[in-house]
Amino acid sequence: MTALPDHSPGWPPRELDRLLTVAEYAELGEPDFGYTELVEGRLLMSPSPTPRHNIASFELAAQLKPQLPSDLTVVQDVDVDLGLVPADAPGFSRRPDLVIVDRAAVDRVSNEGGMLRAAEVVVIIEIVSPSSHRIDYKHKHGEYADAGIPHYWIIDLSEPVSLVASHLAGEFGYQDAPAVTGTLTTSEPFDVRVELNQLV
């Protein structure tokens, strides 16, 4: 496996000579720059999001929070164990822009440690960057469906700002609704209205 640049003392290890489990990945901690994800045990490095991307994420969280049922909460920029393989196998952990999860899951992580689990996620949300278009629409689309996450929203900030809402459709994975611009109004998985033009 390729050696990674050593930008901070002790992180990441100079060489990763084997594939990582999710637990081993979690033990690495946070880099000083960008963020990481784990795919089939391989550590992936990504640059820090742009200001526009972060503003959109914040604005979306602000819109969603007051509309959520009391047992759910929205969390930004957090690792999620996709649970696609046994715990001792090379794992998958993604870091979506936002997740809507059961509040009990947040309490569990606070009390026990570890990561949020795919089984605890109701909606997972990615905001498309120029470098992530194929990853968000193809790779993560398949991984999140395989992980059993009921709803996946993809937001594209290109004009006009759009949102593709996907939901699990049995053995076929996600079924994608047509892209929405302007205002998203839906009752699945809960009643919510999102003003997409306010994200930029």
Backbone as JSON Lines, residues from 0, in Angstrom:
{"i":0,"aa":"M","n":[0.84,-1.17,0.0],"ca":[0.0,0.0,0.0],"c":[0.9,1.24,0.0]}
{"i":1,"aa":"T","n":[0.43,2.31,-0.57],"ca":[1.22,3.52,-0.72],"c":[1.41,4.24,0.6]}
{"i":2,"aa":"A","n":[2.62,4.74,0.81],"ca":[2.88,5.55,2.0],"c":[2.15,6.87,1.86]}
{"i":3,"aa":"L","n":[1.67,7.4,2.97],"ca":[0.95,8.66,2.97],"c":[1.85,9.77,3.49]}
{"i":4,"aa":"P","n":[1.61,11.02,3.03],"ca":[2.44,12.11,3.53],"c":[2.26,12.3,5.02]}
{"i":5,"aa":"D","n":[3.34,12.6,5.69],"ca":[3.32,12.75,7.15],"c":[3.14,14.23,7.49]}
{"i":6,"aa":"H","n":[1.87,14.68,7.65],"ca":[1.57,16.08,7.9],"c":[1.43,16.41,9.37]}
{"i":7,"aa":"S","n":[1.31,15.42,10.22],"ca":[1.19,15.68,11.64],"c":[1.81,14.53,12.4]}
{"i":8,"aa":"P","n":[2.37,14.8,13.58],"ca":[3.06,13.76,14.32],"c":[2.14,12.57,14.62]}
{"i":9,"aa":"G","n":[2.55,11.4,14.17],"ca":[1.81,10.2,14.48],"c":[0.58,9.96,13.65]}
{"i":10,"aa":"W","n":[0.2,10.92,12.77],"ca":[-0.99,10.7,11.95],"c":[-0.77,11.22,10.55]}
{"i":11,"aa":"P","n":[-1.14,10.45,9.54],"ca":[-1.44,9.03,9.64],"c":[-0.14,8.24,9.75]}
{"i":12,"aa":"P","n":[-0.23,6.96,10.03],"ca":[1.01,6.17,10.07],"c":[1.74,6.32,8.74]}
{"i":13,"aa":"R","n":[3.07,6.3,8.79],"ca":[3.84,6.49,7.55],"c":[3.48,5.45,6.5]}
{"i":14,"aa":"E","n":[3.21,4.26,6.92],"ca":[2.81,3.23,5.97],"c":[1.69,2.4,6.55]}
{"i":15,"aa":"L","n":[0.71,2.17,5.74],"ca":[-0.36,1.27,6.13],"c":[-0.14,-0.01,5.34]}
{"i":16,"aa":"D","n":[0.38,-1.02,6.01],"ca":[0.79,-2.23,5.31],"c":[-0.31,-3.28,5.25]}
{"i":17,"aa":"R","n":[-1.52,-2.89,5.66],"ca":[-2.64,-3.82,5.59],"c":[-3.93,-3.03,5.54]}
{"i":18,"aa":"L","n":[-5.0,-3.72,5.19],"ca":[-6.31,-3.1,5.16],"c":[-6.84,-2.97,6.58]}
{"i":19,"aa":"L","n":[-7.62,-1.92,6.83],"ca":[-8.08,-1.59,8.18],"c":[-9.52,-2.02,8.43]}
{"i":20,"aa":"T","n":[-9.78,-2.45,9.65],"ca":[-11.16,-2.62,10.1],"c":[-11.69,-1.24,10.48]}
{"i":21,"aa":"V","n":[-13.0,-1.14,10.7],"ca":[-13.58,0.13,11.12],"c":[-13.01,0.55,12.47]}
{"i":22,"aa":"A","n":[-12.83,-0.4,13.39],"ca":[-12.28,-0.07,14.71],"c":[-10.86,0.47,14.6]}
{"i":23,"aa":"E","n":[-10.04,-0.13,13.74],"ca":[-8.67,0.36,13.55],"c":[-8.67,1.74,12.92]}
{"i":24,"aa":"Y","n":[-9.57,1.95,11.99],"ca":[-9.71,3.27,11.36],"c":[-10.09,4.32,12.41]}
{"i":25,"aa":"A","n":[-11.04,3.99,13.28],"ca":[-11.47,4.93,14.31],"c":[-10.33,5.3,15.25]}
{"i":26,"aa":"E","n":[-9.42,4.36,15.5],"ca":[-8.28,4.62,16.39],"c":[-7.28,5.61,15.79]}
{"i":27,"aa":"L","n":[-7.29,5.8,14.49],"ca":[-6.35,6.74,13.86],"c":[-6.61,8.18,14.29]}
{"i":28,"aa":"G","n":[-7.85,8.5,14.63],"ca":[-8.18,9.87,15.0],"c":[-8.31,10.76,13.78]}
{"i":29,"aa":"E","n":[-8.22,12.05,14.01],"ca":[-8.46,13.05,12.97],"c":[-7.15,13.59,12.41]}
{"i":30,"aa":"P","n":[-7.09,13.8,11.09],"ca":[-5.93,14.47,10.52],"c":[-5.99,15.98,10.8]}
{"i":31,"aa":"D","n":[-4.87,16.67,10.57],"ca":[-4.84,18.12,10.76],"c":[-5.45,18.87,9.58]}
{"i":32,"aa":"F","n":[-5.7,18.17,8.49],"ca":[-6.23,18.81,7.29],"c":[-7.22,17.86,6.65]}
{"i":33,"aa":"G","n":[-8.25,18.4,5.96],"ca":[-9.2,17.56,5.24],"c":[-9.9,16.57,6.15]}
{"i":34,"aa":"Y","n":[-10.31,15.48,5.55],"ca":[-10.96,14.41,6.31],"c":[-10.69,13.09,5.61]}
{"i":35,"aa":"T","n":[-11.02,12.01,6.28],"ca":[-10.77,10.68,5.74],"c":[-12.05,9.86,5.71]}
{"i":36,"aa":"E","n":[-12.03,8.85,4.86],"ca":[-13.07,7.83,4.82],"c":[-12.37,6.49,4.64]}
{"i":37,"aa":"L","n":[-13.1,5.42,4.89],"ca":[-12.55,4.07,4.78],"c":[-13.41,3.29,3.8]}
{"i":38,"aa":"V","n":[-12.78,2.76,2.74],"ca":[-13.5,1.99,1.73],"c":[-12.78,0.67,1.51]}
{"i":39,"aa":"E","n":[-13.44,-0.42,1.84],"ca":[-12.85,-1.76,1.74],"c":[-11.5,-1.82,2.44]}
{"i":40,"aa":"G","n":[-11.43,-1.15,3.59],"ca":[-10.22,-1.17,4.39],"c":[-9.15,-0.19,3.96]}
{"i":41,"aa":"R","n":[-9.38,0.54,2.88],"ca":[-8.39,1.5,2.37],"c":[-8.73,2.91,2.84]}
{"i":42,"aa":"L","n":[-7.71,3.61,3.33],"ca":[-7.88,4.97,3.83],"c":[-7.91,5.94,2.65]}
{"i":43,"aa":"L","n":[-8.97,6.74,2.56],"ca":[-9.09,7.75,1.52],"c":[-8.99,9.13,2.15]}
{"i":44,"aa":"M","n":[-8.19,9.98,1.54],"ca":[-8.04,11.36,2.02],"c":[-8.81,12.3,1.09]}
{"i":45,"aa":"S","n":[-9.49,13.26,1.67],"ca":[-10.21,14.27,0.89],"c":[-9.86,15.65,1.42]}
{"i":46,"aa":"P","n":[-9.86,16.65,0.54],"ca":[-9.57,18.0,1.0],"c":[-10.71,18.56,1.84]}
{"i":47,"aa":"S","n":[-10.42,19.59,2.58],"ca":[-11.47,20.26,3.35],"c":[-12.51,20.84,2.4]}
{"i":48,"aa":"P","n":[-13.78,20.85,2.8],"ca":[-14.82,21.43,1.94],"c":[-14.6,22.92,1.73]}
{"i":49,"aa":"T","n":[-15.16,23.43,0.65],"ca":[-15.09,24.86,0.36],"c":[-16.04,25.63,1.27]}
{"i":50,"aa":"P","n":[-15.84,26.94,1.42],"ca":[-16.78,27.73,2.22],"c":[-18.23,27.6,1.71]}
{"i":51,"aa":"R","n":[-18.42,27.62,0.39],"ca":[-19.77,27.51,-0.18],"c":[-20.43,26.19,0.24]}
{"i":52,"aa":"H","n":[-19.66,25.13,0.21],"ca":[-20.14,23.8,0.6],"c":[-20.54,23.81,2.08]}
{"i":53,"aa":"N","n":[-19.69,24.38,2.94],"ca":[-19.99,24.42,4.37],"c":[-21.2,25.29,4.69]}
{"i":54,"aa":"I","n":[-21.35,26.4,3.97],"ca":[-22.52,27.26,4.17],"c":[-23.79,26.5,3.83]}
{"i":55,"aa":"A","n":[-23.76,25.78,2.71],"ca":[-24.94,25.0,2.3],"c":[-25.29,23.95,3.35]}
{"i":56,"aa":"S","n":[-24.27,23.28,3.87],"ca":[-24.5,22.26,4.9],"c":[-25.12,22.87,6.15]}
{"i":57,"aa":"F","n":[-24.58,24.0,6.6],"ca":[-25.11,24.68,7.78],"c":[-26.55,25.14,7.55]}
{"i":58,"aa":"E","n":[-26.82,25.76,6.39],"ca":[-28.16,26.26,6.1],"c":[-29.18,25.12,6.03]}
{"i":59,"aa":"L","n":[-28.76,23.98,5.45],"ca":[-29.66,22.84,5.37],"c":[-29.97,22.3,6.76]}
{"i":60,"aa":"A","n":[-28.94,22.17,7.59],"ca":[-29.16,21.7,8.96],"c":[-30.1,22.65,9.71]}
{"i":61,"aa":"A","n":[-29.93,23.95,9.51],"ca":[-30.78,24.94,10.18],"c":[-32.23,24.82,9.73]}
{"i":62,"aa":"Q","n":[-32.45,24.51,8.45],"ca":[-33.82,24.33,7.96],"c":[-34.43,23.03,8.49]}
{"i":63,"aa":"L","n":[-33.63,21.99,8.54],"ca":[-34.16,20.68,8.93],"c":[-34.48,20.59,10.42]}
{"i":64,"aa":"K","n":[-33.6,21.13,11.25],"ca":[-33.69,20.91,12.7],"c":[-35.08,21.18,13.28]}
{"i":65,"aa":"P","n":[-35.71,22.33,13.02],"ca":[-37.02,22.58,13.66],"c":[-38.15,21.74,13.09]}
{"i":66,"aa":"Q","n":[-37.92,21.07,11.98],"ca":[-38.98,20.29,11.34],"c":[-38.93,18.81,11.71]}
{"i":67,"aa":"L","n":[-37.88,18.37,12.37],"ca":[-37.7,16.95,12.64],"c":[-38.6,16.48,13.78]}
{"i":68,"aa":"P","n":[-39.06,15.23,13.7],"ca":[-39.75,14.65,14.86],"c":[-38.83,14.68,16.07]}
{"i":69,"aa":"S","n":[-39.41,14.67,17.26],"ca":[-38.64,14.87,18.49],"c":[-37.61,13.78,18.74]}
{"i":70,"aa":"D","n":[-37.79,12.59,18.16],"ca":[-36.85,11.5,18.4],"c":[-35.68,11.5,17.42]}
{"i":71,"aa":"L","n":[-35.68,12.45,16.48],"ca":[-34.6,12.53,15.49],"c":[-33.81,13.82,15.64]}
{"i":72,"aa":"T","n":[-32.56,13.78,15.19],"ca":[-31.72,14.97,15.16],"c":[-30.85,14.94,13.92]}
{"i":73,"aa":"V","n":[-30.34,16.1,13.54],"ca":[-29.46,16.2,12.38],"c":[-28.04,16.44,12.88]}
{"i":74,"aa":"V","n":[-27.08,15.73,12.27],"ca":[-25.68,15.83,12.66],"c":[-24.86,16.09,11.4]}
{"i":75,"aa":"Q","n":[-23.95,17.06,11.5],"ca":[-23.08,17.4,10.37],"c":[-21.74,16.68,10.47]}
{"i":76,"aa":"D","n":[-21.22,16.28,9.3],"ca":[-19.81,15.89,9.16],"c":[-19.37,14.88,10.22]}
{"i":77,"aa":"V","n":[-19.95,13.68,10.19],"ca":[-19.65,12.67,11.2],"c":[-19.44,11.31,10.52]}
{"i":78,"aa":"D","n":[-18.55,10.5,11.09],"ca":[-18.28,9.17,10.55],"c":[-19.47,8.25,10.79]}
{"i":79,"aa":"V","n":[-19.76,7.42,9.79],"ca":[-20.81,6.42,9.89],"c":[-20.23,5.07,9.48]}
{"i":80,"aa":"D","n":[-20.34,4.1,10.38],"ca":[-19.94,2.72,10.08],"c":[-21.05,2.11,9.23]}
{"i":81,"aa":"L","n":[-20.72,1.77,7.98],"ca":[-21.74,1.25,7.09],"c":[-22.13,-0.19,7.4]}
{"i":82,"aa":"G","n":[-21.34,-0.89,8.2],"ca":[-21.72,-2.24,8.62],"c":[-21.86,-3.22,7.47]}
{"i":83,"aa":"L","n":[-21.07,-3.06,6.41],"ca":[-21.2,-3.92,5.24],"c":[-20.46,-5.24,5.37]}
{"i":84,"aa":"V","n":[-19.55,-5.33,6.36],"ca":[-18.73,-6.52,6.53],"c":[-18.64,-6.84,8.02]}
{"i":85,"aa":"P","n":[-18.21,-8.06,8.38],"ca":[-17.99,-8.37,9.79],"c":[-16.97,-7.41,10.41]}
{"i":86,"aa":"A","n":[-17.03,-7.24,11.72],"ca":[-16.19,-6.27,12.43],"c":[-14.7,-6.53,12.24]}
{"i":87,"aa":"D","n":[-14.3,-7.77,12.0],"ca":[-12.87,-8.08,11.86],"c":[-12.39,-8.06,10.41]}
{"i":88,"aa":"A","n":[-13.24,-7.6,9.48],"ca":[-12.89,-7.54,8.06],"c":[-12.58,-6.1,7.65]}
{"i":89,"aa":"P","n":[-11.85,-5.93,6.53],"ca":[-11.61,-4.57,6.03],"c":[-12.94,-3.84,5.83]}
{"i":90,"aa":"G","n":[-13.07,-2.69,6.49],"ca":[-14.38,-2.07,6.62],"c":[-14.67,-0.88,5.74]}
{"i":91,"aa":"F","n":[-15.88,-0.35,5.94],"ca":[-16.38,0.81,5.22],"c":[-16.88,1.84,6.24]}
{"i":92,"aa":"S","n":[-16.33,3.05,6.2],"ca":[-16.83,4.16,7.0],"c":[-16.85,5.39,6.1]}
{"i":93,"aa":"R","n":[-18.01,5.98,5.96],"ca":[-18.14,7.2,5.17],"c":[-18.42,8.37,6.11]}
{"i":94,"aa":"R","n":[-18.12,9.57,5.59],"ca":[-18.33,10.8,6.37],"c":[-19.23,11.73,5.56]}
{"i":95,"aa":"P","n":[-20.53,11.48,5.63],"ca":[-21.46,12.31,4.86],"c":[-21.53,13.73,5.39]}
{"i":96,"aa":"D","n":[-22.07,14.61,4.56],"ca":[-22.21,16.0,4.98],"c":[-23.2,16.15,6.12]}
{"i":97,"aa":"L","n":[-24.31,15.42,6.06],"ca":[-25.32,15.45,7.12],"c":[-25.95,14.08,7.25]}
{"i":98,"aa":"V","n":[-26.35,13.75,8.46],"ca":[-27.18,12.56,8.69],"c":[-28.33,12.95,9.61]}
{"i":99,"aa":"I","n":[-29.46,12.33,9.38],"ca":[-30.58,12.44,10.3],"c":[-30.69,11.09,10.99]}
{"i":100,"aa":"V","n":[-30.54,11.11,12.32],"ca":[-30.46,9.87,13.09],"c":[-31.36,9.94,14.31]}
{"i":101,"aa":"D","n":[-31.59,8.79,14.89],"ca":[-32.3,8.69,16.16],"c":[-31.43,9.33,17.25]}
{"i":102,"aa":"R","n":[-32.03,10.13,18.1],"ca":[-31.28,10.76,19.19],"c":[-30.61,9.72,20.1]}
{"i":103,"aa":"A","n":[-31.23,8.56,20.22],"ca":[-30.64,7.5,21.05],"c":[-29.28,7.06,20.51]}
{"i":104,"aa":"A","n":[-29.08,7.15,19.2],"ca":[-27.8,6.79,18.61],"c":[-26.71,7.77,19.02]}
{"i":105,"aa":"V","n":[-27.05,9.05,19.07],"ca":[-26.09,10.06,19.51],"c":[-25.73,9.83,20.97]}
{"i":106,"aa":"D","n":[-26.72,9.5,21.78],"ca":[-26.47,9.2,23.19],"c":[-25.56,7.98,23.33]}
{"i":107,"aa":"R","n":[-25.8,6.96,22.51],"ca":[-24.98,5.75,22.57],"c":[-23.52,6.07,22.28]}
{"i":108,"aa":"V","n":[-23.26,6.86,21.24],"ca":[-21.89,7.23,20.9],"c":[-21.26,8.04,22.03]}
{"i":109,"aa":"S","n":[-22.03,8.95,22.63],"ca":[-21.5,9.75,23.74],"c":[-21.14,8.88,24.93]}
{"i":110,"aa":"N","n":[-21.95,7.87,25.21],"ca":[-21.75,7.03,26.39],"c":[-20.77,5.89,26.17]}
{"i":111,"aa":"E","n":[-20.77,5.32,24.97],"ca":[-19.99,4.11,24.71],"c":[-18.81,4.33,23.78]}
{"i":112,"aa":"G","n":[-18.81,5.44,23.05],"ca":[-17.8,5.64,22.03],"c":[-18.2,4.96,20.73]}
{"i":113,"aa":"G","n":[-17.26,4.89,19.81],"ca":[-17.56,4.29,18.51],"c":[-18.17,5.3,17.57]}
{"i":114,"aa":"M","n":[-18.79,4.79,16.54],"ca":[-19.37,5.62,15.48],"c":[-20.87,5.43,15.42]}
{"i":115,"aa":"L","n":[-21.52,6.37,14.76],"ca":[-22.9,6.12,14.36],"c":[-22.9,4.93,13.41]}
{"i":116,"aa":"R","n":[-23.99,4.18,13.42],"ca":[-24.12,2.99,12.58],"c":[-25.17,3.24,11.5]}
{"i":117,"aa":"A","n":[-24.96,2.63,10.35],"ca":[-25.91,2.79,9.25],"c":[-27.33,2.45,9.68]}
{"i":118,"aa":"A","n":[-27.48,1.45,10.53],"ca":[-28.81,1.02,10.98],"c":[-29.5,2.1,11.8]}
{"i":119,"aa":"E","n":[-28.77,3.09,12.27],"ca":[-29.35,4.17,13.08],"c":[-29.69,5.4,12.25]}
{"i":120,"aa":"V","n":[-29.31,5.4,10.97],"ca":[-29.48,6.56,10.1],"c":[-30.81,6.46,9.36]}
{"i":121,"aa":"V","n":[-31.59,7.53,9.38],"ca":[-32.86,7.6,8.66],"c":[-32.65,8.22,7.28]}
{"i":122,"aa":"V","n":[-31.9,9.32,7.24],"ca":[-31.57,10.0,5.98],"c":[-30.09,10.33,6.0]}
{"i":123,"aa":"I","n":[-29.43,10.07,4.88],"ca":[-28.03,10.44,4.73],"c":[-27.95,11.43,3.57]}
{"i":124,"aa":"I","n":[-27.18,12.5,3.74],"ca":[-27.19,13.6,2.78],"c":[-25.77,13.94,2.35]}
{"i":125,"aa":"E","n":[-25.58,14.02,1.04],"ca":[-24.3,14.46,0.48],"c":[-24.52,15.7,-0.36]}
{"i":126,"aa":"I","n":[-23.62,16.66,-0.23],"ca":[-23.61,17.86,-1.06],"c":[-22.5,17.68,-2.07]}
{"i":127,"aa":"V","n":[-22.84,17.7,-3.33],"ca":[-21.9,17.37,-4.4],"c":[-20.85,18.46,-4.56]}
{"i":128,"aa":"S","n":[-19.59,18.02,-4.6],"ca":[-18.47,18.9,-4.95],"c":[-18.01,18.52,-6.35]}
{"i":129,"aa":"P","n":[-17.27,19.4,-7.02],"ca":[-16.77,19.03,-8.35],"c":[-15.97,17.72,-8.33]}
{"i":130,"aa":"S","n":[-15.23,17.48,-7.25],"ca":[-14.4,16.28,-7.18],"c":[-15.16,15.05,-6.69]}
{"i":131,"aa":"S","n":[-16.42,15.23,-6.26],"ca":[-17.15,14.11,-5.66],"c":[-18.35,13.65,-6.47]}
{"i":132,"aa":"H","n":[-18.55,14.23,-7.65],"ca":[-19.77,13.96,-8.42],"c":[-19.99,12.47,-8.64]}
{"i":133,"aa":"R","n":[-19.01,11.77,-9.18],"ca":[-19.17,10.34,-9.45],"c":[-19.26,9.54,-8.15]}
{"i":134,"aa":"I","n":[-18.48,9.94,-7.16],"ca":[-18.51,9.24,-5.87],"c":[-19.9,9.33,-5.25]}
{"i":135,"aa":"D","n":[-20.49,10.54,-5.23],"ca":[-21.8,10.73,-4.59],"c":[-22.93,10.05,-5.37]}
{"i":136,"aa":"Y","n":[-22.91,10.17,-6.7],"ca":[-24.0,9.64,-7.5],"c":[-23.88,8.14,-7.78]}
{"i":137,"aa":"K","n":[-22.68,7.6,-7.74],"ca":[-22.49,6.18,-8.08],"c":[-22.03,5.36,-6.88]}
{"i":138,"aa":"H","n":[-20.81,5.62,-6.4],"ca":[-20.22,4.78,-5.36],"c":[-21.02,4.82,-4.05]}
{"i":139,"aa":"K","n":[-21.24,6.02,-3.53],"ca":[-21.97,6.13,-2.26],"c":[-23.43,5.71,-2.43]}
{"i":140,"aa":"H","n":[-23.99,5.97,-3.59],"ca":[-25.36,5.56,-3.89],"c":[-25.51,4.05,-3.67]}
{"i":141,"aa":"G","n":[-24.56,3.28,-4.17],"ca":[-24.59,1.83,-3.99],"c":[-24.27,1.4,-2.57]}
{"i":142,"aa":"E","n":[-23.26,2.02,-1.97],"ca":[-22.86,1.64,-0.61],"c":[-23.96,1.94,0.41]}
{"i":143,"aa":"Y","n":[-24.57,3.11,0.32],"ca":[-25.6,3.47,1.28],"c":[-26.83,2.57,1.12]}
{"i":144,"aa":"A","n":[-27.16,2.21,-0.11],"ca":[-28.27,1.27,-0.33],"c":[-27.93,-0.09,0.26]}
{"i":145,"aa":"D","n":[-26.71,-0.57,-0.01],"ca":[-26.29,-1.88,0.53],"c":[-26.3,-1.87,2.05]}
{"i":146,"aa":"A","n":[-26.02,-0.71,2.65],"ca":[-26.0,-0.59,4.1],"c":[-27.41,-0.51,4.69]}
{"i":147,"aa":"G","n":[-28.42,-0.39,3.84],"ca":[-29.8,-0.37,4.32],"c":[-30.28,0.98,4.84]}
{"i":148,"aa":"I","n":[-29.58,2.06,4.48],"ca":[-30.02,3.39,4.9],"c":[-31.26,3.76,4.09]}
{"i":149,"aa":"P","n":[-32.39,4.01,4.75],"ca":[-33.66,4.13,4.03],"c":[-33.74,5.25,2.99]}
{"i":150,"aa":"H","n":[-33.1,6.4,3.3],"ca":[-33.22,7.55,2.41],"c":[-31.86,8.2,2.19]}
{"i":151,"aa":"Y","n":[-31.6,8.57,0.93],"ca":[-30.36,9.23,0.54],"c":[-30.71,10.44,-0.3]}
{"i":152,"aa":"W","n":[-30.27,11.62,0.16],"ca":[-30.5,12.85,-0.58],"c":[-29.17,13.35,-1.13]}
{"i":153,"aa":"I","n":[-29.18,13.7,-2.41],"ca":[-27.99,14.26,-3.06],"c":[-28.33,15.69,-3.48]}
{"i":154,"aa":"I","n":[-27.55,16.64,-2.97],"ca":[-27.78,18.04,-3.28],"c":[-26.65,18.54,-4.17]}
{"i":155,"aa":"D","n":[-27.03,19.12,-5.3],"ca":[-26.07,19.68,-6.25],"c":[-26.23,21.2,-6.22]}
{"i":156,"aa":"L","n":[-25.14,21.9,-5.86],"ca":[-25.19,23.36,-5.72],"c":[-25.03,24.1,-7.05]}
{"i":157,"aa":"S","n":[-24.81,23.38,-8.15],"ca":[-24.77,24.03,-9.46],"c":[-26.14,24.65,-9.73]}
{"i":158,"aa":"E","n":[-26.12,25.79,-10.41],"ca":[-27.4,26.47,-10.69],"c":[-28.19,25.71,-11.76]}
{"i":159,"aa":"P","n":[-29.49,25.49,-11.52],"ca":[-30.22,25.77,-10.29],"c":[-29.92,24.67,-9.25]}
{"i":160,"aa":"V","n":[-29.86,25.05,-7.98],"ca":[-29.62,24.08,-6.91],"c":[-30.71,23.01,-6.97]}
{"i":161,"aa":"S","n":[-30.28,21.75,-6.88],"ca":[-31.24,20.66,-7.01],"c":[-31.01,19.6,-5.94]}
{"i":162,"aa":"L","n":[-32.06,18.81,-5.71],"ca":[-31.98,17.71,-4.74],"c":[-32.62,16.48,-5.36]}
{"i":163,"aa":"V","n":[-31.87,15.38,-5.35],"ca":[-32.39,14.08,-5.76],"c":[-32.63,13.27,-4.5]}
{"i":164,"aa":"A","n":[-33.88,12.9,-4.26],"ca":[-34.24,12.09,-3.09],"c":[-34.38,10.64,-3.53]}
{"i":165,"aa":"S","n":[-33.62,9.76,-2.88],"ca":[-33.66,8.33,-3.19],"c":[-34.19,7.59,-1.97]}
{"i":166,"aa":"H","n":[-34.95,6.53,-2.22],"ca":[-35.42,5.7,-1.12],"c":[-35.22,4.23,-1.49]}
{"i":167,"aa":"L","n":[-35.04,3.41,-0.47],"ca":[-34.83,1.99,-0.71],"c":[-36.07,1.38,-1.34]}
{"i":168,"aa":"A","n":[-35.81,0.56,-2.36],"ca":[-36.9,-0.09,-3.09],"c":[-36.62,-1.59,-3.18]}
{"i":169,"aa":"G","n":[-36.49,-2.23,-2.03],"ca":[-36.28,-3.67,-1.99],"c":[-34.94,-4.07,-2.57]}
{"i":170,"aa":"E","n":[-34.93,-5.18,-3.31],"ca":[-33.69,-5.74,-3.85],"c":[-33.06,-4.87,-4.92]}
{"i":171,"aa":"F","n":[-33.77,-3.85,-5.37],"ca":[-33.27,-3.0,-6.45],"c":[-32.41,-1.85,-5.93]}
{"i":172,"aa":"G","n":[-32.21,-1.76,-4.63],"ca":[-31.44,-0.66,-4.08],"c":[-32.29,0.6,-4.02]}
{"i":173,"aa":"Y","n":[-31.67,1.74,-4.32],"ca":[-32.41,3.0,-4.25],"c":[-33.22,3.24,-5.52]}
{"i":174,"aa":"Q","n":[-34.4,3.79,-5.32],"ca":[-35.17,4.34,-6.42],"c":[-35.04,5.85,-6.32]}
{"i":175,"aa":"D","n":[-34.59,6.48,-7.39],"ca":[-34.35,7.93,-7.39],"c":[-35.57,8.67,-7.89]}
{"i":176,"aa":"A","n":[-36.0,9.68,-7.15],"ca":[-37.05,10.58,-7.63],"c":[-36.41,11.58,-8.59]}
{"i":177,"aa":"P","n":[-37.2,12.21,-9.45],"ca":[-36.63,13.25,-10.31],"c":[-36.03,14.38,-9.47]}
{"i":178,"aa":"A","n":[-34.99,15.02,-9.99],"ca":[-34.37,16.14,-9.29],"c":[-35.38,17.25,-9.07]}
{"i":179,"aa":"V","n":[-35.34,17.82,-7.85],"ca":[-36.23,18.92,-7.49],"c":[-35.41,20.2,-7.4]}
{"i":180,"aa":"T","n":[-35.96,21.29,-7.91],"ca":[-35.35,22.61,-7.74],"c":[-36.36,23.5,-7.01]}
{"i":181,"aa":"G","n":[-35.89,24.6,-6.48],"ca":[-36.79,25.52,-5.78],"c":[-37.1,25.04,-4.37]}
{"i":182,"aa":"T","n":[-38.2,24.31,-4.22],"ca":[-38.65,23.85,-2.9],"c":[-38.9,22.35,-2.93]}
{"i":183,"aa":"L","n":[-38.3,21.64,-1.98],"ca":[-38.63,20.23,-1.77],"c":[-39.68,20.15,-0.67]}
{"i":184,"aa":"T","n":[-40.81,19.53,-0.98],"ca":[-41.83,19.25,0.02],"c":[-42.12,17.77,-0.03]}
{"i":185,"aa":"T","n":[-41.96,17.09,1.11],"ca":[-42.17,15.65,1.14],"c":[-42.72,15.23,2.5]}
{"i":186,"aa":"S","n":[-43.36,14.07,2.5],"ca":[-43.83,13.49,3.76],"c":[-43.04,12.24,4.1]}
{"i":187,"aa":"E","n":[-42.03,11.92,3.3],"ca":[-41.21,10.72,3.52],"c":[-39.76,11.1,3.75]}
{"i":188,"aa":"P","n":[-39.16,10.7,4.85],"ca":[-39.7,9.84,5.91],"c":[-40.44,10.61,7.0]}
{"i":189,"aa":"F","n":[-40.59,11.93,6.83],"ca":[-41.34,12.77,7.76],"c":[-41.7,14.02,6.98]}
{"i":190,"aa":"D","n":[-42.63,14.8,7.5],"ca":[-43.02,16.02,6.81],"c":[-41.89,17.04,6.88]}
{"i":191,"aa":"V","n":[-41.47,17.52,5.72],"ca":[-40.38,18.49,5.69],"c":[-40.48,19.33,4.42]}
{"i":192,"aa":"R","n":[-40.03,20.56,4.56],"ca":[-39.96,21.49,3.44],"c":[-38.55,22.08,3.43]}
{"i":193,"aa":"V","n":[-37.87,22.01,2.29],"ca":[-36.52,22.55,2.17],"c":[-36.51,23.58,1.05]}
{"i":194,"aa":"E","n":[-36.07,24.79,1.38],"ca":[-35.92,25.85,0.38],"c":[-34.51,25.76,-0.17]}
{"i":195,"aa":"L","n":[-34.38,25.16,-1.32],"ca":[-33.05,24.86,-1.87],"c":[-32.28,26.12,-2.25]}
{"i":196,"aa":"N","n":[-32.98,27.15,-2.72],"ca":[-32.27,28.37,-3.13],"c":[-31.65,29.11,-1.95]}
{"i":197,"aa":"Q","n":[-32.09,28.79,-0.73],"ca":[-31.51,29.43,0.45],"c":[-30.19,28.76,0.89]}
{"i":198,"aa":"L","n":[-29.81,27.69,0.21],"ca":[-28.58,26.99,0.58],"c":[-27.33,27.67,0.04]}
{"i":199,"aa":"V","n":[-27.51,28.58,-0.91],"ca":[-26.34,29.27,-1.52],"c":[-26.45,30.77,-1.33]}
